């Protein structure tokens, strides 16, 4: 290692340790131990331009071990990203660009939000898939417009998480040769040595997945790390795992101990750490002049790399104008007008149809019109109705296929979908049975946190699943999805509302959408699907301006509730029936609109939904009733279950009369 490299690495270490110390919060152990890995990658291999963090052909770097964010912020500062020294001093403080874990869209240079361990590995798989997909679509001879690597830095904890295993297995099957995982193997977690719970042969596991596995014995050897990276990049038919043996908290009195992981070093220990690295204890948050000079040279190389790509793209645009135009359009196309005025999109027919099947028809209507629509299912495409006909299967033999096969890997699927979306230029959906959102919740929550418009196509939405029984019948999942901030729930009542759900999902730019779809056939209502775009609307109004009772329903219970409303009206009761496919969208409407649908003067209200009652009191009030399921279902044909749990027009009528005292 050159003296300059050594000085740069030690600068990264101390800046990170000082940030943690000043915040009196954070994780100094990883930055002290892994700084050599990060510096070697960024200084000698990573293709990036700090002056344009969104350059499409940049290499992607993901810090899966997101608790080591102080190191990432130190790197971003030194390499010329818009992260000032003052921001390093405000580490973990309100309003800073340096939050406790890296956040996409918040800190320049952060590719994706990480922190929940293992997610970053799955994200890396998604970005590597995106690179292969886009390169197969747009590259031509002598014009490799998309040609870059995806690097992930992870720790022992990441590799214990199931989501990492799911994604790594898929990466091996897909032979993602431009994915490189750097494993900071320090053998320490919060509770102590990894030996207490993690004794497996990680290298052997990854070899079994189909990865190339390399080993670096000395995690402080810049040359060995760089050589391993070069070897990994040379392997084009398999992803690579580089096991780098490090010491957590290297250079500090806490080196090698669990206490180095997640707490500040302390003033005295920080002083001793600086002494170990030959840095004056009086120098706080400083960057040596030789480091600054070196970084300017590296930044200039990054700028030159993008300029070279820009010249290539200009020539490409001349030779392949249609492809260049499509590339630019797909980066930020607004589908609002395209779909809103498309009669074919809104024409769903009159025959009863399951909303999952209606969704499948819509997907296949959209796939030729939206060439960057890509997605798939966790081994359930025939049941989810998500397969795009004639669009090919994404595989190691065909990276141009638009149908993704995730295998039975729900959590990995959702994390990969997040990464495909952050990559840019893609409209992404993923799918499974609604009950299995329990397996996906961590990644779904991150979709919302990152403001990613991922489309979740969740079928088999209720006890309508029938004979599969309570293990497959979602009850509390709808309430869970609705509880996630910035997450759009959409449970359509028929094919018309399903079109509205897909319109919402496709046109969303900053929120994920969960389409909650039925297994069983549902009647097609005599409505304009666009009515559902405000989240709730009047399906059947009372015979005068003052309804005596309001019935509110979603999904498969709407047509039953409509029948009940008609019966009540026939009995002389002024009933209003409201279909409410989306709480989230309804809440975004004006107070005037909401009052027009659910007038506050009408306190007699009944909500009907084959799911948990949790949350419905917001709409029915303390005097209202909820026909719901606050227990688990049972294994039985769906019609018998609906009758048993009270989802019949007769029961709704009876509950309405009871509420009205009639």
N, C-alpha and C positions, 0 to 999 in steps of 0.2 A: 504494500500500500504506500502510495506517495504521501509525503508530508501534507500536501494540499488536500488530498482526499481525507486524510485523517483529521485535519483541522475542520473541514466541512462537516464530517460526521459528528465530531464532538460539539460543534456549534448547534447542530440539530438536537443532539441529546440535551444540552444544557438549556437551550431555549424552551424545550418541552418541559423539562424538570422545573424550570423557573415559572412557567405558566401554571403548572399544577400547584406549586408552592404558593404563588400569589393568590390563587383561587381558594386555597386551603381545601382543594377537592380535585380528584382526578386520578389518573393511572400513569405513574412515571415508569413503571417497570418495563412495559413493552417498548417505549421510545428509547430507553437506555440500551436495551438488548437488541432491538431490531433496526436501529438507525443505519447500520451498515448495509442492510438489505435494501432499505428504501432508497438510500442515497445512490447505491450502485445502479439500481434499476433506473432511477430518474436521471442520473447524470450520464449514464453510458448506454442506455438502451431505449428508454421511453421516448416515443415520438409525440411531442406535444408542443403547443404554442401558448405560453402563459398569457399572451396579449389577446388571444382569441380562444377561450376555453371551450367554445362550441364548434371548433373546426371539425367537420364531419369525419375526416380521415385520421384523426388523432388516435393514438393508442389509448385504451381505457385502463385506468388504475382504480381498483376497489380495495378499500381497507375493510375487509370483513370483520377483523377484530376492532370494531369501531371504538372501543373504550380507549384505544391508543390514539385518539384524535389529536392530542397535543403534538404528537410527532407529525401528523399530516399537516396541521396548521403551520408548524415550523417550516416544513418543506414548501408549502404553498407560498409562504412569506419569502423565503430565500430564493425561490425560483421565479419570482416576479408576478405572481398572481395578486389579485386585489385583496390581499390580507395584510394589513399594516402591522407594524410593531405594537401600536396601540391596541389593535385587536388581540394580539397575543397576550397582552397585559390584561385584557378583559375576558380571558378564557372562562367559560361557563357562567358568564354574567348576562343579565337580562339585556336583550337588544344587540348583543355582539354578533359578529360573524363567526365566532368560535364557540359554538355550543358544546355541551358535554359529549355528544356523539355527532358524527358528520351528518349533515342534512342537505339533501339535494334541493337545489333551487334557492338555497339560503347562503351558502358559501361558494364563491367562484372556485371552480376546479374540483368540486365534490361531485362525482358522477352519479351517486345514488346514496340514499340514506341507509346507514348501517348502525349496528349496535346490538340488536337481537342476534346472538351468535349463530353462525351458519348461513344466515341470509345472504351475505356477500358472496359466498361460494356459489350459491344458486343464481344470484344476480350475474356473476361472471359467466356462468353457463349461458344465461339468456343473451348477454351481450355478444358472446362468441357465436351464438346461433344467428343473431341479427347480422353480424359481419358476414357470415357465410351466405345468408339469404340475400342480402343486398348486393354483395359482390357477384353472386350468380346472376342476378337480374340486370345489373348495370355495367359490369366490366366487359370490355371487349379487347381483342388483341392489341397489345401495346398501350392499353388504356386501363390500368388497374386503378379505377377511381376509388374503390373501397378495398383497402389492403392494409390492415393493421392488426395488432395483437390486443388481447385482453389479459391483464395481469391482476391477480388477486393475492393480497397478503392476509393470511389467516393465522390463527394460533391453535393451541391444543383444544381449547373450548369449542371453537368452530367445528372441529372435526369430530366432536362428540355428538353434535346435534344431528337429528335425523334428516332435517331438510338438506344438509350438506351431502349426506350419503345418497339421498334420492337424486339430487342433481348431478353428483359426480358419476353415478352409475349411468345416467342418461348421456352425459358428455362422452363417456367412453364408447357407448354404443354409436353415437353420432360422429365419432372420430374428429373431434374439434381440435385440430392440430394447432390452432392459433390461440388456444387458451393455456395460460401458464399460472399455476398455483404455487405461490411461495409460502412454505409452511415454517413459521417461526416456532421451532420446537424447543421451548425452554423448560418443559415438563413441570410447570407450576400452574396451579389454579388458586382461587381464593381460599380453598380449604386446605391447601398444601400440595404435596407431591401428586402428580397425576397417577402415580402407582396405586393410589387408594381406590381408583375406579376406572382407570384407562390404561390397560396393559397390552392392548392388541398391537399387532404388527401393521402399522398404518401403511407402510410402503407395500407390504404384501397385499393389503386390501385394495390399494389403488392399482397395483399390477393386475389384480383380478378384474377390476373394472375395465381394464384395457388402456390404462395410462402408462406413459413413460415415467419412470421414477428415477430421479437423480438425488445425490446426497452431497451436502457441503458440511464437512466436519467442523470447520472453524467459521462461525458466524460473523467473525470480525475480518475475514479475508475478502477484501474487495475483488481481488483477482479470481479467487475460487468462485465467488458468487457470480461474477461477470461471465466466467467460462461456462458455468452451469446454465446461465441464461442463454448464451449463444448456442449451446447444445440443445436446449429446449426449443429454441426458435427454429432450429434446423430440422426438427421432427415435425413433419407435416401431416402425418396420418394418425396422430394420437395426441390428446392433451398431455401436458407434462406437470408432474408434481416435483418441486424442488424442496427437499427436506433440508432446512438450514438449522444446524444445531447452535443455539444461542444460550445466553445466561440472562435471565430476567434481572432487571436492575443493575446491569453490568456497570462496574466502576463506582458503585455506591456501597456504603457499609451494609446495605440491605441486599446486596447481590445474592441471587439464588434462593431467596426466601419468599414465602407467600406474602409477607407484609410489604414487599416491593410492588405488588400488583396494583392495589387499589386505594392507596392513601399517599399523601404527600411525604416526601423524604424527611421533612423537618429541617429547620434552619441549619442546625449543626451538621446534619448528614449531607445537606446540599453543599455546604462549604467544603466538606471532605471529598465529595464527588468532584467538585470543580478542581480541587487540588490533584486528584487522581488523573484528571485529564489535562493538567497543566494550565488551568484557566484561573485567573485571579478572582478571588472571592469578591473583590470590589467591582468587577465588571458584571453588571446585571442587564440583561436584555440587550446585549451588544453583538454585533457581527463584525469579525475581523475584516480589515480592508482586502486581504487576499481572497477571502471567501466571496465578498461582494464582487470583486473583479472577475473571479471565476464564474460566478453565476451569470454575470452579464454576457460572458462568452457563450454559455449554455443557452441562455434566452435567445441570443442572436441566431443560434443554430435552429432553434424551434421556429423562429420567425421565417428563416430561410426555407425550412421544410414546408411550411404552409404556402409560401410564395411559389415554390416549385410546383406544389399540387395545384395551385390556382392557374398557373400557366398550362399545366396538363389538362385541367378541366376546360380551359378556353379552347384548346385544340379539339378536345372531345366534343364540345358543344358545336363546333364547326362540322365535324365528321358525323356526329350522331345527334343532330338537333332535337329529334323527337325524344330520345332517351334523356337528354339534358333537361328538356322542358319538363318531362314527367318527374324527374328527380326533384327539381325545384318546386313543382306543384305539391308533391307529396310531403314535403317538409312542413307545410303549414296550411293545407287546404281546408277550407270551411265547407262542410257538406250540408249546411243548413238549407240553402235555397235549392240545391240539387234534389234533396229528398222531399222537401215541403211541397213542392209543386209537381212531384212525380206521381201521377195517378196510378201507375202500375205498382208502386210501392205500397199505396194505401188500399189497393183492391185485393181483398182477402177471400171473396166468395161467401156463400151462405151456408155451406154444409158444416155441421158440427165438427169441430177439430180440437185436439189437445193443443194447448198453447205452446208446448214444446215442438209439436209438429208445425204449427204456424210459424214459429221462430225458425225452424229448419228451412221452410220455404223462403222466408225473408232473407236468411243468410245466403241462399243460393240465388236469390234475386240480386243481392248486393254484390256478391263476389266478382262478377264480370265488370261491374261499374266502379268498384273500389279495388284496384289491382294491388294495393298495399294492405288489404285486409288479410290478416294471418291469424290462425288460432287452431285450437283443438281441444281435446278432452283427455281426462285422466282414465283412459281405456274404456270410455263409455259413449263414444261418438254415435253408435247406432241407436242407443237409448236417448241420448241428449239431442239427437238430430242436428248435429253440428258439422257434419262432413260436407265440405264444399266439392261438388261434383266437377270433375275435369280440371281440378286445380293442382293435382299431384300431391304426393306425400313427401314431406321434408325428411330426409334421411342422409346417411353417409354417402349414398349413391346419387342423391338428388337434392342438393341444397336449394333448388328452385321451387320445391313443393310448398304449397301454402297450408296444407293440412299438417298440423303438429300432433305427434303421438307422444304423449308424456308418460305412458305407462301408468301403473297404479301408484301415482306419486303426487297427491293433491297439493301438499305444502310446497314441494319443489316446483310444481306447475305454476302456482300463483306467484312465487318469487321470480321465476323466469319471465312470466308475463309482465311483471313490473319492470324488469330490465329491458325487455323488448320495447317497452313503451318509452323508457328514458333514453334509449338509444336514439330515437327520433325517426320520423318518417314512416311509422307503421301504425296501423289500426289493429289493436290486439284484443282477442277474446280468449277465454279459457272456460272449461265447463266440467261439471260433474253433477252428482246428485246433491240437492240442497242440504241434506243432512250432513254432508261431508265438508261443509264450510267450517265445521269444528276443527278439521284438520288443517284448514287454510287460514284461520283467523289472523295469525301473526303477519302474514304477507298481505292480507286484505287490508288490515289496519294501516300498514305502511303505504299501500296504494293511496289511501285517503290522506295520510300525512304528507305524502309527496305531491298531492294534487294530480295524480295520474289518472287519465280517463280509461283505465282498463275496464273491459266489459266482461262481467261474470255471468255466464249463462248457466243458471242453476235450475235443474229440472226435478221432477218428482217431489213436488212442493209441500205435501201435506199427508194426512191419513189416506188421501186418494191413492197413495202408493199401494195400499191394499194388502195383499197376501204376504208381502215381504216382511210385514210386521213392524213393531215399534223401533227396532234397531235402524230401520230405514225410513221411518216416518218423522219428518222434522216437526217439532213442536215449538221449541224455544229459539230456534235459529233465526226466525224473522225478527224477533225482538232484538236479538244480538246484532244483526246487520243494521237495524234501524238505530241502534245506540252508537254506532261509529260516527264521529263527526265527519262532515264532508263526504258522506257516502249516500248515493241515491238508491233507495229501494224501489222496485217496480214489480208489482204482482198483478199482471193483467187478467181481466175477466174473460176475454175472448181474443179472437184473432185480430180484431180491430185495435184493441188496446195493446196487443203484442207489437203491432206496427208502431204504435206511439212509444212503446218502451224502447224499441230498436232505434227509432228516431232520436230519442233522448240520449241513448248510449253513444250513437255514432257522432252526434253533434256536441257532446260534452267535451270540454277542453281542460277542465280542472277538477273533475270529480269522477271517481269510479262509479259504475252502475251495476247493480245486481238485478238481473232479470230472473224472477222467481216464477217458474213455469210448471204447468200441470202435466201429469202423466195421462189423465183421463180426458176424453173428448168433452168439449163444452159447447153449448149453443152459441151461435154468432148473434150478437145483439144488433138491433136495428139502430145503429149509431154511426156517427162519423168518428173514426179513430182519433182525429185531431182533438176531440173533446177531452181526451185523457191527458193532454199535454200540460195541463195545469195541476195535475196530481189528484184532483177530485172534481167531480161535476155531477149535476143533477140528472139522473137517469130516468126517474119518474117523479113528476112533481104533483103536489097536492092540487085539489080542484079549486082552491082559492089561495090567496097570498099568505095565509097563516097555517102552515102545517101543524097538526096536532102532535105528530110524532115523526122523527127522522130515523130512517134505517140506513146504516152505513155498512158497506161490505167491500171485500177485496177478492180478487181471483175467482176461484171456482164457486165461491159462495154468493157471488153477485146475482147470478140468474135465479138462484133459489130465493134470495132476498127480494128480487124483483117480483117474483110470483107472489110472495107474501104481501108485498106492497099493493099489488093489484087486488088481492083478496080483501085486504083491509079497506081499500077504497070502495069495493063492492059492498062492504058492510057499513058504509057511510062514515068511515074514519079517514080524515084527511092525512094521508101518509105521503112522505117524501122519501124517495130512495136515492141514495148517493153512492156512486162507485168511487172508491178512493184507492187507485192503484199505487200511489206513491205519497207517503207522508212527507218525505223530504222535499219533493217538488211543491206540494200543497203549501208547506210552511214558507216557501219563498214568494208566494203570491201576496198581493196587497191585502191590507186588512179589510178593504171594501169587498174584494172578491171572496175572501174567506167568510165574511159575514153573510154574503149573498148565498153561499152554499150551506153554511151551518149557522143560521141566525141565533144569536145568543138568547133571544127571548124564548126559544123552543128548548125546553129542558128535558122533554121526553125523548130519549134517544136510545137506540140499540145498535151496537156494533156486532157484526157477524163475521167471524174469521176462524178458520180451522187451524188455529195456532194459539200460542200463549196469549192470555189477556193482558200481559204486561205492557203498559204504555197506553192502552186504549182509554183509560179514564180521562186523559187529556181531551178527548173528543166527545165522550158521552157524559162527563161530569159525574158528580157523586150520586145524582138521582137516576142516572141511566143504568142500563143493563148491558152485559157483554155475553154473547153466546160464543164460547171459545173452548179451547182444550187446555186445561191446567193439570193434565195427567199425561201419561204416555198412551200411545194408541194400542192396537192389537192386530194380530194376524187374522185377516178376514177380507172378503171382497169389499171393495170401497163403498158400494151403495149401502151395505149393512152397517159399516162403520159410521157413515154420515147419519144414518137414522139413529144409531145407538147414541151418538154424541150430540144429537139434537140439531143437526144441520139439515132441517127440513122446513118447507114453507109453513107447514102446520104448527111446528114448534115456535117459529118466529112470530106467527100470528098470535099464538097463545101468550107468549111472553109480552107482546105488544099490548094486548088487551089487559093483561095483568098490570103492566106499568101504568096504563091509562085508567085502571080501576073499572074496566067494563067487561 
